[in-house]
Amino acid sequence: MKKYFRIYWPFAANQIKSNFVYKGRFYLFILRKFLGMFIYYYLWMAIYASASTQQLGGFTRSEMILYVFMSYTIADMVMVGISSEIGYDVTDGNVAMSLTKPIDYRTRLVFKSLGVMIYRAVVPTLFIWIGLEIYKVSKLGMLMTNPITMTATLVSILLSFFIYIFFDYCFGMLAFVTTYIFGMNIIKNASLNFLTGRLIPISFFPVVLQKIFSFLPFTAMTYVPVMIYLGKYSGVQVLEQLGKQALWVVVLFLLGSFLWKKIEKRIVILGG
C-alpha cells in the first residue's frame, strides 16, 4: 500500500501545487464560488420571505441558510469531473500514451481529482465551514455541530467524492464510443444539479420521486452529507446512509472496471 501511494500521490500533489501557482485562476475560483452561493442564498431568502409558513420542505429558514452554503461547497468539493479529461485524452490520442505506461489509468485520474478535492477543501471550504459554525451559534441561535456529527459528515463527504468520481469515470467511457462528450457533459451537469439536491432539497420533491431518488447514487453525492450535517438523520439512519454510500462506491467501481474491459476491445485512437 505504501508503494502504491508513493507512485500515485505525486499526481495529487501536482494538482494542489498547480492550483496555488496560478493566482489569477485562484482568485477567479474564489469569486465564482462566493457569487454562486450568494445567488442561491438570496433566492431562497426571497422564497421564505413570501411564504406563509416558517417551514418549507421540512427546513426552517435557519436550516435552509446552512443547507444552501453547505450543499454548494460540498458539491463543488466532491464533484471533480474526470469525464472531460477522458474525452480530451481520446480525441487528442493521449490515451494511447497512458495505456503504455506502467500505471493504472483510472487510479491516476482518481488521484489527480483527489488533489483538486483537497485544494478545494482547504480553499475556501474550510473557512466557509468555520464561518458557518460561528454564524449558526451567534446569529441563528443554534448549537455548534457536535464532534460525532462532524466526523460522520466528513466520512460521508469522502464517500461522496468516490461515488461521483467513479460515476463520472463510467460516464467518461462514452468518449470511446462517441469520441466527443462535451455536449453530454453539459446535460449531465445540469441534471445533477437537481438529482443531487444541490439546487432544490430532495424533500421538496413528491414522495414518489423521493423514493426513486433514494435508490439512485445521486443523492449520496451532495444531499446525504448535508442532511447528516444538519442533524436530519438519527444515529441509525446515519449508519444506513453511510452504508448505502459505501455500497455505491463498490458498485460504481466494479461497473467502471466492467466497462473498461469492454471498451478495451474496441478502442479507436484518434490523433497522436
C-alpha positions, 0 to 999 in steps of 0.5 A: 500500500505504501508503494502504491501511494508513493507512485500515485500521490505525486499526481495529487500533489501536482494538482494542489501545487498547480492550483496555488501557482496560478493566482489569477485562476485562484482568485477567479475560483474564489469569486465564482464560488462566493457569487454562486452561493450568494445567488442561491442564498438570496433566492431562497431568502426571497422564497421564505420571505413570501411564504406563509409558513416558517417551514418549507420542505421540512427546513426552517429558514435557519436550516435552509441558510446552512443547507444552501452554503453547505450543499454548494461547497460540498458539491463543488468539493466532491464533484471533480469531473474526470469525464472531460479529461477522458474525452480530451485524452481520446480525441487528442490520442493521449490515451494511447500514451497512458495505456503504455505506461506502467500505471493504472489509468483510472487510479491516476485520474482518481488521484489527480481529482483527489488533489483538486478535492483537497485544494478545494477543501482547504480553499475556501471550504474550510473557512466557509465551514468555520464561518458557518459554525460561528454564524449558526451559534451567534446569529441563528441561535443554534448549537455548534455541530457536535464532534460525532456529527462532524466526523460522520459528515466528513466520512460521508463527504469522502464517500461522496467524492468516490461515488461521483468520481467513479460515476463520472469515470463510467460516464467518461467511457462514452468518449470511446464510443462517441469520441466527443462528450462535451455536449453530454457533459453539459446535460449531465451537469445540469441534471445533477444539479437537481438529482443531487439536491444541490439546487432544490432539497430532495424533500421538496420533491413528491414522495414518489420521486423521493423514493426513486431518488433514494435508490439512485447514487445521486443523492449520496453525492451532495444531499446525504452529507448535508442532511447528516450535517444538519442533524436530519438523520438519527444515529441509525439512519446515519449508519444506513446512509453511510452504508448505502454510500459505501455500497455505491462506491463498490458498485460504481467501481466494479461497473467502471472496471466492467466497462473498461474491459469492454471498451478495451476491445474496441478502442479507436485512437484518434490523433497522436 
